Amino acid sequence: MTRITALTIDQAPTGSRAALEGVQKGYGFIPNAIRTLAHAPAALNGYLALTQALGKSSLSAAEREVAALATSEVNGCDYCIAAHSFLGEKAGLSANDIRDARSGELSALAVLTRQITESRGHLTDAQIAAAHDAGLTNSKIVELVAQVTLLTLTNYLNNLAATEVDFPPTAQ
């Protein structure tokens, strides 16, 4: 049962409509997570602005999907796991990569993402040193925290709203 409905463009507040139209144009459809965010124009527009900014970060599309998958797995968001498995495939991740990203075993970035999410950012000096030793720069670590933050927003909202998954199902 959906607890917060996904809005159509016509149902959305005026402040969300242009953003929804932009998503429709870019994706060819409006994912239910975005339609749910549309209840709050500030949240929707903030989410889209951060998504756009992180698209220009040093994190590649595949790395952003790895972070999304690891964060979503920790936060138990079935919607985002399905969405980012689909998007991860489009970014070049194999089925094994997707599985390993979800478990935090794919790369140093996946390990660090799970550590950040599980600890809510309270990492040890040793964990940060291990990330540096694995080649993650301070810039990339900060961008990764921003990516985790972005996903935590949608993970929590989708979990709370019981957003209907409109991406192809994933193997659990």
Secondary structure by P-SEA (a helix, b strand, c coil): cccccccccccccccaaaaaaaaaaacccccaaaaaacccaaaaaaaaaaaaaaaaccccaaaaaaaaaaaaaaaccaaaaaaaaaaaaaacccaaaaaaaaaccccaaaaaaaaaaaacccccaaaaaaaaaacccaaaaaaaaaaaaaaaaaaaaaaaaccccccccccc
